Amino acid sequence: MSQLVISHEHPDWFKPLFTELEKRAIAFDTVNPTEHQFAIEASKPDFNVFFNRMSPSAYLRDGVQGTFYTLNYLKYLEDKGVRVLNGYQAFTYETSKALQLLLLEELGIKYPKSRVVNHTSQVMAATEGLRFPIVIKANIGGSGAGIEKFDSLEEVKEAVANNQIDFGIDHTALVQEFIPARGGYITRVETLGGKYLYGIRVYTTGESFNLCPADICQTTAGTELVRNACAIDAPKNGLKVEAFTPSDEIIANIEAIVQASKIDVGGIEYIIDDRDGEVLYYDVNALSNFVADAVNVIGFNPHEKLVDFIEQEIAAVSTKEETYSI
């Protein structure tokens, strides 16, 4: 087996990464986390670096069994001394919007006012003190899934009465203020190795909150676009993406988030509240797909930077093993 193993379940998202690895003749193997097994008593596997690319949205592709299983497997790998990129702690935050907000609270970083609930009987009480409109988000969503917007308390009552609220695969949800986006855009910042990599602004319709992990992977009709067509097709779908560099303060906040969560490769999204100008951070992603048509949008190929990072991690593990063997 190769020194590098990449775990993923989506057939298309990581083709640019694989292309860059093959271009550099870096050997790698892939595994499917939705169809996998390991032995508790097994010794360290014969690979040194494991790149976790499991997506929380896998349940939309008949892969729900991969989500919690991956947490168990990542813990096993780390206990055995494998270098895991986006490991156990990172994936713990990836699979809980509630934990993401608890981390922001701990770091003193602002976020949309939110409540955490685990039963529809608690939803009405959870709306107290929130400004409408609100959204109810499944704690484990991914690709914008499991998000519903409500303009009034009456709409919430009706949805609760009709059992129309989806709490997701862990039966937990956020009841959260919907933030009107100043300028009609949200900002997504990608990070690598705990540091800022690039930023993009994604212009929405003003009502959109179903943004996928990188930029725009849906048309205005809600149908999924081919991954590499997103940025190119955005204008004709009424959406736009552009490169943007945030302030030093925002970059520092984002680096603090990914470092505290131990996210090696990830994206943080924030929005400027049009009501009061507050910068609010609302999504922490360890499963980060880089912006489509990156060279034209941000001026460079981020997959080259990512493979640079992977090479460094492989070399670091090899050096450590050589040191131990002396």
N, C-alpha and C positions, 0 to 999 in steps of 0.2 A: 504494500500500500504506500502511496505517496506521503510525503511529510505533511501536506496540506489536505484537509478534507473540508468540503463546503456542504452544509446541510440546508436544503431548500425544497419547497414543494411546488413552486410556481414554474410552469414550463418556459416562460419567456422573460421574466424580469431581469435575470442575471446573465443573459447572453453577452452583453457588452463586457462584463467582468471576465467571463470565460474567454472571450476573444482576446482581451488584453493579456491574460495569463498565458494563453497559447502562443501569442506573439513573442513573448519573452521566454518561451520554452520552460515555463514553470509547471512542473507536474502537479496534478491535483486529482482528487477523487470526489465524487458527490454521493450523498446519501439522502434519502427521502424521510424526513422526520415523521411523516404520517404513516409510514410502513417500516417499522424499525423495532429492534429488540437489543437488550444487553443483559449480561449476567452480573448480578450484584457482587459476586466473589471474584470477578475477572481482574487480572492485573492490568497495568497501564496499556492502552492500545498502542499499536505500532505506528502511530502518526503523532506529530508534535504540535501541530497548530490546527485548531478546529474553528471554522468560521460559521457562526450561527446566523442563518438567514431565514429562520422560521417566521412566518407571518401570522399575526393574530387574526387576519381575515381568512385564514385557511378554512374556517368553518363554512364559509360561503362556497368552497370548492370541495366539499365532502372530506375535509381534513381536520375536523374538530378534535380528533383524537391526538393530533400532534402537539397541541398547545400545552397542556399540563404535563404530558409525557416529556416534552423538551426540557422543562424545568428540572425534572428528575435526572435526565441524562446529562445536562450541563453540570449539575452538582457532582455527579459521578466522575465526569471527565476532569473537573477542577480538583477534586480530591485525589485523583490519580496523577496529577502534575501536568496535564495537558494545558497548553496555552489556548484559552478559548477567547476568541474575539466576539464581543457582545455576549458575554457569559451570563452566569446565573443571576447576578444582581441586575445587570442591564435588562435581561429578559423579564425579570420580576416587575420592573417598572414598565416595560413595554406592554405587559399584559394586565395593567391596572391603571386606569385613569385616576382612580381615587388615590393610589400611592403616588402618582405623579404630582397631584395637587398637594398632598401632604409634604412631599419633598420641597415644593415651591414655598409652602408655608414655613418650613424649617429654614430655608435659605433666605427668607424675607423678600421673595420675589412675587410680584403681584400677578393675580390670576382672576378669571371670572368668578363671581360669587356663586358658591355651589353647595349642594347637600348630597349626601350619599344615602341611598335607600336600598332595601333588599326585599320589599314587598309592596304591592300596589296600594295596600292599606295605608302606607306611609307617605304616599306621593303628595296628597293634598296638604298635609302638615308641612311637608318639605318646601312648599312654595311660599310659605310665610316669610316675609322679609326680602323676597326677590322681586325685582322689577320685570314686568312682562315687556316683550315676549320672553319666553324661556325655551330651553331645549331640554329634552330628556335623552341622555346618552347611555347606551350599554357600556358597562365598565370595560369590557373587552369588545372592541369594535373592529377597527382596521378598515382602511380605504373608505372612510366616511360612513361605514355601515352602522345600523342601529342608532340613528339619530333622528329625533322627531321634534319639530318646532310647534309651539303653542302660543297663540296670540292673546289668550284670555284664560281666566280661571274656569270659565264655563267649558271651554274646549278640553281642558284637563279633566274636569269632572266627567265629561262624556266619554273620553278615552278610557278612564279608569272603569267606569260603569260597563263599558263594552269590552273590557279586557283587551284593549288594543295596544298596550304599552309593552314593548319588548325589552326585557331586562338582560338578555344575552345569555351566553353560555355559563357564566358564573352567578347568574341570578342577582346581579348587583348593578345599580345604575346611578348616574349623576343627574340630579335636577339642578340646572344651571342657567344663569342669566344668558340670554342671547345678546351678543355684542354687535351693535351696528358699526360697521367698519368705516372709519374715517378714510376718505379718499377712494373708497370702493375696493380696497385691496387688503389681503393679509400678507405677512412676510414669513417666509420659511428660510431658515439658516441651516446649512449642512455643516457638520463637524467631522473631523477625522483625528484620531489620536488625542481626543479631548480639546482640540483647538479648532478655531474658526476656519472653514474652508471657503464657503461662498454664501451669498444670500440672493434670493429672488423675491420679487413681488408678484403675487398672483391676484389679478383683478377679477372680481366676482360680479355676479349680477346684483349684489346687495342683499340677496336673500339666501345665497348659497352657503351651505355649511357642510356639504358632502365632498370635501376635497380629499383626494387620495394621497398616498404617502409622499409623492414627489411634487407634482405641480397640478396638472389638470388631466385626469385620466377619464373624464366623462364629458360627453357633449352636453349641451344645454337641455337635451331631451333625457339625459340621465343614462344613456347607453355608454358602455365602456369603449374607449378608443384603443387602437393599437398603441402599445407603450411608447414607441419612438415617434409616433405621429402627434403626440400631445401638443408640444410647443408650436409645431408647424401649423397644425390645424386650429389652434386656439382662436385666432382672429375671426375665422369664418364661423366659429361656433359661439361667437360673442364673448370670448374670454381672451385674456392676454397675460403673457409672462414676460418679465424683464429683470435683468440683473440689478441688484441693489446692495450697497454696502451700509449696514446699520452703524449707529454710533458706537463709540468705544464702550460706553456704559452697557449698551444692549449686548454687545459681543462678550463683555466680561460676565454678564448674567448668564448668557447661554453656555459659555465655557464652564461656569460654576455648576450648572445643571448637569451637563454631560460628564463632568469629572466626578461629581458626587454620586451619580447613578452608575458610573463605570461603563458608560456607553462608548465603545471604541469608534463606531461609525454610526452617526445618527443625525436626525434633523429635529429642530425645535421650531414651532410655529408661534407667532405672536400677532396681535392685532392692536390697533389704536382705537380705543373706544370713542366714537364720535360724540358721545354725550358730554365727556369731560376731558378728553385728551390723554387719558391714562393708557400706558403701554401694558397690555395684559398678555401673559404667556398661557397658552391653553392646550398645547399638545407636545408630548415628548415621544419621539419615535426612535426606537433602536433598529427597526426594519426600515432602512432608508434607501429609496430608489432615487438616483441622481436625476436631475432635470433632463428631460428629453432634448435632443439636439443641442447638447451642452456647449459645443464649440461656438455655435452661433449666438446662444443666449448669454453665456457667462465668459466666453473667450478662451476656454481651455477644456480639456477632457478630464473630468474628475476621476474616471476609472484609472487613468495613469497614476494619479496621486494615491489612489486606493491600493493599487498593486505595489507601488513603492513602499507603502506602509506594511503590506503583507510580507514583502521580501525582507524588510527590516525585522519583523517579528520572527520569521523563520530563522534568520541569521542569529538573532539574539538567543533563541532557544538552542540552536546548534552550538553556539559559543558557550552557553551555560553547561550544556551536557559535556562538552569537551573539557571544561574546567573541572567538573565533578569526576571525570574519568582519570585525570592526572594524579 
